[in-house]
């Protein structure tokens, strides 16, 4: 069993790594806004933003009241 200090360090390490990966992925999504390279509809953007907001709300909820839930995969 990990001691509290080790658990804290493990959390910090994983949180930083996973948050940075999420930020990079969001940045790649933002790159899709380039109309000279991609064609998209406003409804596509609304659906992407809706699912992102929903997942962020789920993260907030789980830190308030931890429980397990498998995240669905997104598809347009």
SULZI-V817715 format. One record per residue. N is the residue number from 1. SS is DSSP state (H for helix, E for strand, C for the rest). PHI is phi as a letter, one per 40 degrees, with the letter a starting at -180 (* if undefined). BURIAL is 1 if it has 24 or more other C-alpha atoms within 12 Angstrom, else 0. Layout:
# SULZI-V817715
<<N/SS/PHI/BURIAL> <N/SS/PHI/BURIAL>>
This chain:
# SULZI-V817715
<<1/C/*/0> <2/C/c/0> <3/C/c/0> <4/H/d/0> <5/H/c/0> <6/H/c/0> <7/H/c/0> <8/H/c/0> <9/H/c/0> <10/H/c/0> <11/H/d/0> <12/H/d/0> <13/H/c/0> <14/H/c/0> <15/H/c/0> <16/H/c/0> <17/H/c/0> <18/H/c/0> <19/H/c/0> <20/H/c/0> <21/H/c/0> <22/H/c/0> <23/H/c/0> <24/H/c/0> <25/H/c/0> <26/H/c/0> <27/H/c/0> <28/H/c/0> <29/H/c/0> <30/H/c/0> <31/H/c/0> <32/C/c/0> <33/C/c/0> <34/C/c/0> <35/C/c/0> <36/C/c/0> <37/C/b/0> <38/C/b/0> <39/C/b/0> <40/C/a/0> <41/C/b/0> <42/H/d/0> <43/H/c/0> <44/H/d/0> <45/H/c/0> <46/H/d/0> <47/H/c/0> <48/H/c/1> <49/H/c/0> <50/H/c/0> <51/H/c/0> <52/H/c/0> <53/H/c/0> <54/H/c/0> <55/H/c/0> <56/H/c/0> <57/H/c/0> <58/H/c/0> <59/H/c/0> <60/H/d/0> <61/H/c/0> <62/H/c/0> <63/H/c/0> <64/H/c/0> <65/C/a/0> <66/C/d/0> <67/C/a/0> <68/C/c/0> <69/C/a/0> <70/C/c/0> <71/C/c/0> <72/C/c/0> <73/C/c/0> <74/C/c/0> <75/C/a/0> <76/C/c/0>>
